[in-house]
Amino acid sequence: MKDWESQPKFDGYAAFDALREGKCVRRIMWTAGCFVWAEYDIDIAGFTVYGSGTPRFERDTNEFPNMILEQLLEGGNQWELHNPDK
């Protein structure tokens, strides 16, 4: 078990690791229901991160994908796992 799996809140590095593991994560400052998830893209040999939630959040994450990276790099335990099935 990884450390972030047992913590209610974790930092951006752990959130990135969770994304690579196929989990959905959200930053606690985001509007309720907004989260990101990632899929491995074999054509680019890397991950593509997608936003889901409000129409504005989805538009922002599509138009400004660096927003997610910038927030992952900020300090503090501001991330949590998100279960979109809830």
N, C-alpha and C positions, 0 to 999 in steps of 0.2 A: 504494500500500500504506500502510495506517495504521500508526502506531508500534506499537500493541498487537499487531498481526499478526506482528511480528518479535521480540517479547519473550516470554520464558518466563513472566514474572510482570509484572503491571501493577496500577495503582491502580483504585479504584472508579469513577472517572469514565471511564476507558478500558473498564472492564467494562460500564458502562451503554451506552457507545457500541457495544460488541460485541453486547450484547443487542438494540439497535435494528437492527443489521445482520443479525439472525437467527442469531447464534451462541449456543452454550451456554457458560456460564461457571460456574466453581466457586471458592469461597473455599478457600484451601489448608488452613484449619483444620477444614473440614467432613469428615465421615466419607467415606471413599473411595466413589465411585459417586454421591454427592449433587451435584446441580447445578441451575441454574435456566436457564430459557429464556423468551422472550417472544413474544407474538403481537400484531399490530396489530389492534385492535378498532374497526371503522368506526363502530359504534353509539355509542361513547364518545369517538371521535376520539383514541385514545391506546393505550398498550400495557398488556397484562395480563401479569404475570410469574408463571410457574408453577414449582414445585419438583418435582424428581424424585429418587428414590433410595430410602432406607429408608422404611418406613411412618411412623416418627416424624418424619423430616424433611418428608415430604409433608404430614403433619398440621400440623406447626408452620408451614409456609409458607402453608397454607390458612387456619389459624386466626389467625395473626399476620403478615399480609402486610407490615406495616411493618418487620418484622425484616430483610427483604432491603434495603429502602431505607436503614435505619440502618447496615447493614454496608457498603453501597456508599459511604456518606458518610465512613466511617472512613478514616484516613490509612494510607499504606503500600502497598507492592506485594504485596498478598495475594490477588490474583486470577489465574486462568489460564483459557485456553480448555479446553473439555471436549468430547471427541468421544464421544457416547453410543453410537456403533456399535462401539467397541472392546471 
